[in-house]
């Protein structure tokens, strides 16, 4: 219950680009937010960095709105912290490594119907629904919510 109280308090004041999350029931798996450039194809200005501490992996995802289907998604991409990183083509190719559905919710679990953008209030909870079924990290990750547990700065 304490996790939910922290998420509620932090979400009210934390911009998404400063948010930090932990996977419920598997706290060695975390999400942090890294600022990236914006473009017409990638307007969010952020990337989600998925850290799995046990094997020491970090995987990056770019949020995007799904167009006609009304879903929000994240695109698996290369290391956004490298100096030679460039936003990938939205049509695939180098730097675009696959997609999965993204669901953001506020502290009351009301869905946020857009992909997060720099300057938005941080979602209290994030679900990346394909994470458990994928090999993004090479290790099993529970299908569960990431809960907001901190705000840097």
C-alpha atoms as an extended CHARMM CRD file, in Angstrom:
* protein
*
       153  EXT
         1         1  UNK       CA              0.0000000000        0.0000000000        0.0000000000  PROA      1               0.0000000000
         2         2  UNK       CA              2.9490000000        2.3190000000        0.6570000000  PROA      2               0.0000000000
         3         3  UNK       CA              3.9730000000        2.0690000000       -3.0100000000  PROA      3               0.0000000000
         4         4  UNK       CA              0.5940000000        3.4720000000       -4.0470000000  PROA      4               0.0000000000
         5         5  UNK       CA              0.8110000000        6.3490000000       -1.5710000000  PROA      5               0.0000000000
         6         6  UNK       CA              4.2770000000        7.2440000000       -2.8700000000  PROA      6               0.0000000000
         7         7  UNK       CA              3.0590000000        7.0480000000       -6.4780000000  PROA      7               0.0000000000
         8         8  UNK       CA              0.1340000000        9.3410000000       -5.6930000000  PROA      8               0.0000000000
         9         9  UNK       CA              2.2980000000       11.9410000000       -3.9450000000  PROA      9               0.0000000000
        10        10  UNK       CA              5.0970000000       11.8830000000       -6.5170000000  PROA      10              0.0000000000
        11        11  UNK       CA              2.8540000000       11.8140000000       -9.6090000000  PROA      11              0.0000000000
        12        12  UNK       CA              1.1460000000       15.0290000000       -8.5990000000  PROA      12              0.0000000000
        13        13  UNK       CA              4.3910000000       16.9950000000       -8.8880000000  PROA      13              0.0000000000
        14        14  UNK       CA              6.7880000000       15.0210000000      -11.0840000000  PROA      14              0.0000000000
        15        15  UNK       CA              7.3330000000       15.7370000000      -14.7880000000  PROA      15              0.0000000000
        16        16  UNK       CA              7.7160000000       12.5230000000      -16.7650000000  PROA      16              0.0000000000
        17        17  UNK       CA             11.3000000000       13.3110000000      -17.8120000000  PROA      17              0.0000000000
        18        18  UNK       CA             12.3660000000       13.0890000000      -14.1320000000  PROA      18              0.0000000000
        19        19  UNK       CA             10.3280000000       10.0020000000      -13.2170000000  PROA      19              0.0000000000
        20        20  UNK       CA             11.6710000000        6.6810000000      -11.9310000000  PROA      20              0.0000000000
        21        21  UNK       CA              9.6890000000        3.4300000000      -11.7100000000  PROA      21              0.0000000000
        22        22  UNK       CA             10.0960000000       -0.0590000000      -10.2380000000  PROA      22              0.0000000000
        23        23  UNK       CA              8.3750000000       -3.2000000000      -11.4760000000  PROA      23              0.0000000000
        24        24  UNK       CA              5.8470000000       -4.3670000000       -8.9280000000  PROA      24              0.0000000000
        25        25  UNK       CA              6.9440000000       -7.6740000000       -7.3100000000  PROA      25              0.0000000000
        26        26  UNK       CA             10.2990000000       -7.5780000000       -9.1390000000  PROA      26              0.0000000000
        27        27  UNK       CA             12.0560000000       -4.4510000000       -7.8120000000  PROA      27              0.0000000000
        28        28  UNK       CA             15.3790000000       -5.2170000000       -9.5160000000  PROA      28              0.0000000000
        29        29  UNK       CA             13.6880000000       -4.2280000000      -12.7980000000  PROA      29              0.0000000000
        30        30  UNK       CA             13.2790000000       -0.4620000000      -13.1350000000  PROA      30              0.0000000000
        31        31  UNK       CA             12.3340000000        2.1850000000      -15.6720000000  PROA      31              0.0000000000
        32        32  UNK       CA             13.9020000000        5.6000000000      -15.8670000000  PROA      32              0.0000000000
        33        33  UNK       CA             13.3340000000        8.3620000000      -18.3740000000  PROA      33              0.0000000000
        34        34  UNK       CA             16.0300000000        9.7710000000      -20.6540000000  PROA      34              0.0000000000
        35        35  UNK       CA             15.5190000000       12.9710000000      -22.6190000000  PROA      35              0.0000000000
        36        36  UNK       CA             16.0580000000       12.6810000000      -26.3770000000  PROA      36              0.0000000000
        37        37  UNK       CA             15.5530000000       15.0400000000      -29.2830000000  PROA      37              0.0000000000
        38        38  UNK       CA             12.0690000000       15.5430000000      -30.7080000000  PROA      38              0.0000000000
        39        39  UNK       CA             11.0060000000       15.1670000000      -34.3090000000  PROA      39              0.0000000000
        40        40  UNK       CA              7.7590000000       15.1460000000      -36.2290000000  PROA      40              0.0000000000
        41        41  UNK       CA              7.7930000000       11.3330000000      -36.0890000000  PROA      41              0.0000000000
        42        42  UNK       CA              8.9760000000       11.1200000000      -32.4580000000  PROA      42              0.0000000000
        43        43  UNK       CA              7.4050000000       14.1070000000      -30.6450000000  PROA      43              0.0000000000
        44        44  UNK       CA              7.6980000000       12.8280000000      -27.0630000000  PROA      44              0.0000000000
        45        45  UNK       CA             11.2440000000       14.0710000000      -26.3670000000  PROA      45              0.0000000000
        46        46  UNK       CA             11.8300000000       11.1170000000      -24.0340000000  PROA      46              0.0000000000
        47        47  UNK       CA             12.9090000000        7.4830000000      -24.0720000000  PROA      47              0.0000000000
        48        48  UNK       CA             12.1730000000        4.8500000000      -21.4430000000  PROA      48              0.0000000000
        49        49  UNK       CA             15.2650000000        3.0480000000      -20.1460000000  PROA      49              0.0000000000
        50        50  UNK       CA             14.4430000000       -0.4280000000      -18.8530000000  PROA      50              0.0000000000
        51        51  UNK       CA             17.1100000000       -1.6000000000      -16.3800000000  PROA      51              0.0000000000
        52        52  UNK       CA             17.3330000000       -5.2270000000      -15.3100000000  PROA      52              0.0000000000
        53        53  UNK       CA             19.9170000000       -5.1950000000      -12.5150000000  PROA      53              0.0000000000
        54        54  UNK       CA             20.4750000000       -8.9460000000      -12.2260000000  PROA      54              0.0000000000
        55        55  UNK       CA             21.9290000000       -9.5060000000      -15.6930000000  PROA      55              0.0000000000
        56        56  UNK       CA             22.9620000000       -5.8370000000      -15.9030000000  PROA      56              0.0000000000
        57        57  UNK       CA             21.0140000000       -5.0320000000      -19.0800000000  PROA      57              0.0000000000
        58        58  UNK       CA             19.5070000000       -1.7070000000      -20.1200000000  PROA      58              0.0000000000
        59        59  UNK       CA             17.0820000000       -1.5550000000      -23.0390000000  PROA      59              0.0000000000
        60        60  UNK       CA             15.5770000000        1.6090000000      -24.5420000000  PROA      60              0.0000000000
        61        61  UNK       CA             12.1020000000        2.3870000000      -25.8640000000  PROA      61              0.0000000000
        62        62  UNK       CA             10.6350000000        5.4390000000      -27.6120000000  PROA      62              0.0000000000
        63        63  UNK       CA              6.9460000000        6.2220000000      -26.8700000000  PROA      63              0.0000000000
        64        64  UNK       CA              4.5890000000        6.8370000000      -29.7920000000  PROA      64              0.0000000000
        65        65  UNK       CA              0.8590000000        7.1560000000      -30.4180000000  PROA      65              0.0000000000
        66        66  UNK       CA             -0.6500000000        4.3800000000      -32.4790000000  PROA      66              0.0000000000
        67        67  UNK       CA             -2.5840000000        6.3830000000      -35.0250000000  PROA      67              0.0000000000
        68        68  UNK       CA             -5.9870000000        5.0520000000      -36.0630000000  PROA      68              0.0000000000
        69        69  UNK       CA             -6.1630000000        2.2440000000      -33.5060000000  PROA      69              0.0000000000
        70        70  UNK       CA             -5.9940000000        4.6720000000      -30.5530000000  PROA      70              0.0000000000
        71        71  UNK       CA             -3.3020000000        2.6520000000      -28.7810000000  PROA      71              0.0000000000
        72        72  UNK       CA             -0.0680000000        3.9300000000      -27.3610000000  PROA      72              0.0000000000
        73        73  UNK       CA              3.1240000000        2.0330000000      -28.0460000000  PROA      73              0.0000000000
        74        74  UNK       CA              6.8410000000        1.9810000000      -27.4020000000  PROA      74              0.0000000000
        75        75  UNK       CA              9.4400000000        1.2220000000      -30.0400000000  PROA      75              0.0000000000
        76        76  UNK       CA             12.4690000000       -0.7600000000      -28.9360000000  PROA      76              0.0000000000
        77        77  UNK       CA             15.5240000000        1.1630000000      -30.0820000000  PROA      77              0.0000000000
        78        78  UNK       CA             19.2870000000        1.3010000000      -29.7420000000  PROA      78              0.0000000000
        79        79  UNK       CA             21.1230000000        2.9340000000      -26.8140000000  PROA      79              0.0000000000
        80        80  UNK       CA             19.8330000000        6.5220000000      -26.7180000000  PROA      80              0.0000000000
        81        81  UNK       CA             22.7380000000        7.6230000000      -24.5160000000  PROA      81              0.0000000000
        82        82  UNK       CA             25.3730000000        6.9540000000      -27.1910000000  PROA      82              0.0000000000
        83        83  UNK       CA             26.7430000000       10.0650000000      -28.8890000000  PROA      83              0.0000000000
        84        84  UNK       CA             25.9660000000        8.5930000000      -32.3300000000  PROA      84              0.0000000000
        85        85  UNK       CA             22.2890000000        7.8530000000      -31.5050000000  PROA      85              0.0000000000
        86        86  UNK       CA             19.7410000000        9.1730000000      -34.0070000000  PROA      86              0.0000000000
        87        87  UNK       CA             15.9870000000        8.7910000000      -33.8650000000  PROA      87              0.0000000000
        88        88  UNK       CA             15.0300000000        5.8790000000      -36.1270000000  PROA      88              0.0000000000
        89        89  UNK       CA             12.7790000000        6.0170000000      -39.1450000000  PROA      89              0.0000000000
        90        90  UNK       CA              9.1560000000        5.3940000000      -38.0900000000  PROA      90              0.0000000000
        91        91  UNK       CA              8.9730000000        2.9020000000      -40.9660000000  PROA      91              0.0000000000
        92        92  UNK       CA             11.6330000000        0.6070000000      -39.5300000000  PROA      92              0.0000000000
        93        93  UNK       CA             15.2210000000        0.0950000000      -40.5200000000  PROA      93              0.0000000000
        94        94  UNK       CA             18.3300000000        0.7810000000      -38.4260000000  PROA      94              0.0000000000
        95        95  UNK       CA             17.5470000000        1.6970000000      -34.8450000000  PROA      95              0.0000000000
        96        96  UNK       CA             13.9550000000        0.4130000000      -34.8680000000  PROA      96              0.0000000000
        97        97  UNK       CA             13.9840000000       -2.9950000000      -33.1970000000  PROA      97              0.0000000000
        98        98  UNK       CA             10.3170000000       -3.7910000000      -32.5360000000  PROA      98              0.0000000000
        99        99  UNK       CA              7.1940000000       -2.4380000000      -30.8520000000  PROA      99              0.0000000000
       100       100  UNK       CA              4.9030000000       -3.2420000000      -27.9510000000  PROA      100             0.0000000000
       101       101  UNK       CA              1.8080000000       -1.6960000000      -26.4360000000  PROA      101             0.0000000000
       102       102  UNK       CA              2.2710000000        0.9120000000      -23.6990000000  PROA      102             0.0000000000
       103       103  UNK       CA             -0.4210000000        1.7380000000      -21.1420000000  PROA      103             0.0000000000
       104       104  UNK       CA             -0.0400000000        4.6590000000      -18.7250000000  PROA      104             0.0000000000
       105       105  UNK       CA             -2.3800000000        5.2790000000      -15.7970000000  PROA      105             0.0000000000
       106       106  UNK       CA             -2.7670000000        7.8650000000      -13.0810000000  PROA      106             0.0000000000
       107       107  UNK       CA             -2.7840000000        7.0190000000       -9.3650000000  PROA      107             0.0000000000
       108       108  UNK       CA             -6.4710000000        5.9870000000       -9.5940000000  PROA      108             0.0000000000
       109       109  UNK       CA             -5.7040000000        3.6940000000      -12.5420000000  PROA      109             0.0000000000
       110       110  UNK       CA             -7.5550000000        5.9510000000      -14.9590000000  PROA      110             0.0000000000
       111       111  UNK       CA             -5.9120000000        5.4230000000      -18.3460000000  PROA      111             0.0000000000
       112       112  UNK       CA             -3.8840000000        8.1960000000      -19.9220000000  PROA      112             0.0000000000
       113       113  UNK       CA             -4.8890000000        8.1920000000      -23.5830000000  PROA      113             0.0000000000
       114       114  UNK       CA             -1.6580000000        9.4450000000      -25.1220000000  PROA      114             0.0000000000
       115       115  UNK       CA              1.9980000000        8.5300000000      -25.1310000000  PROA      115             0.0000000000
       116       116  UNK       CA              3.9960000000       10.4970000000      -22.5510000000  PROA      116             0.0000000000
       117       117  UNK       CA              5.7360000000       13.6690000000      -23.6860000000  PROA      117             0.0000000000
       118       118  UNK       CA              8.4130000000       15.7770000000      -22.0460000000  PROA      118             0.0000000000
       119       119  UNK       CA              6.6870000000       18.1840000000      -19.6520000000  PROA      119             0.0000000000
       120       120  UNK       CA              3.6760000000       15.9300000000      -18.9770000000  PROA      120             0.0000000000
       121       121  UNK       CA              2.9010000000       14.8270000000      -15.4350000000  PROA      121             0.0000000000
       122       122  UNK       CA              4.4430000000       11.4130000000      -14.8360000000  PROA      122             0.0000000000
       123       123  UNK       CA              2.0370000000        8.4690000000      -15.0100000000  PROA      123             0.0000000000
       124       124  UNK       CA              1.7090000000        6.7690000000      -11.6280000000  PROA      124             0.0000000000
       125       125  UNK       CA              1.7030000000        3.3320000000      -13.2890000000  PROA      125             0.0000000000
       126       126  UNK       CA              3.0300000000        1.9930000000      -16.5960000000  PROA      126             0.0000000000
       127       127  UNK       CA              2.3020000000       -1.3450000000      -18.2330000000  PROA      127             0.0000000000
       128       128  UNK       CA              4.3300000000       -2.4960000000      -21.2270000000  PROA      128             0.0000000000
       129       129  UNK       CA              2.0940000000       -5.4080000000      -22.1000000000  PROA      129             0.0000000000
       130       130  UNK       CA              4.4640000000       -7.3890000000      -24.3230000000  PROA      130             0.0000000000
       131       131  UNK       CA              7.4200000000       -7.2850000000      -21.9780000000  PROA      131             0.0000000000
       132       132  UNK       CA              6.9030000000      -10.6770000000      -20.3430000000  PROA      132             0.0000000000
       133       133  UNK       CA              6.4150000000      -12.3680000000      -23.7160000000  PROA      133             0.0000000000
       134       134  UNK       CA              9.4880000000      -10.8790000000      -25.3160000000  PROA      134             0.0000000000
       135       135  UNK       CA             13.2030000000      -11.3850000000      -25.1690000000  PROA      135             0.0000000000
       136       136  UNK       CA             14.0520000000       -7.6870000000      -24.6810000000  PROA      136             0.0000000000
       137       137  UNK       CA             16.2750000000       -8.5250000000      -21.7270000000  PROA      137             0.0000000000
       138       138  UNK       CA             17.0070000000      -12.1880000000      -22.2760000000  PROA      138             0.0000000000
       139       139  UNK       CA             15.5420000000      -12.9350000000      -18.8430000000  PROA      139             0.0000000000
       140       140  UNK       CA             12.0270000000      -13.4600000000      -17.5450000000  PROA      140             0.0000000000
       141       141  UNK       CA             10.2680000000      -10.2500000000      -16.5190000000  PROA      141             0.0000000000
       142       142  UNK       CA              6.8700000000      -10.3880000000      -14.8460000000  PROA      142             0.0000000000
       143       143  UNK       CA              3.8420000000       -9.0160000000      -16.6850000000  PROA      143             0.0000000000
       144       144  UNK       CA              3.0820000000       -6.3550000000      -14.1160000000  PROA      144             0.0000000000
       145       145  UNK       CA              2.8270000000       -2.6210000000      -13.5830000000  PROA      145             0.0000000000
       146       146  UNK       CA              5.8050000000       -0.3650000000      -13.1220000000  PROA      146             0.0000000000
       147       147  UNK       CA              4.9810000000        1.9280000000      -10.1850000000  PROA      147             0.0000000000
       148       148  UNK       CA              6.3020000000        5.4650000000       -9.8930000000  PROA      148             0.0000000000
       149       149  UNK       CA              8.7210000000        5.4640000000       -6.9580000000  PROA      149             0.0000000000
       150       150  UNK       CA             10.7710000000        8.6220000000       -7.3830000000  PROA      150             0.0000000000
       151       151  UNK       CA             11.3910000000       11.9110000000       -9.1160000000  PROA      151             0.0000000000
       152       152  UNK       CA             14.9230000000       13.1960000000       -9.7030000000  PROA      152             0.0000000000
       153       153  UNK       CA             15.7310000000       16.8480000000       -9.3130000000  PROA      153             0.0000000000
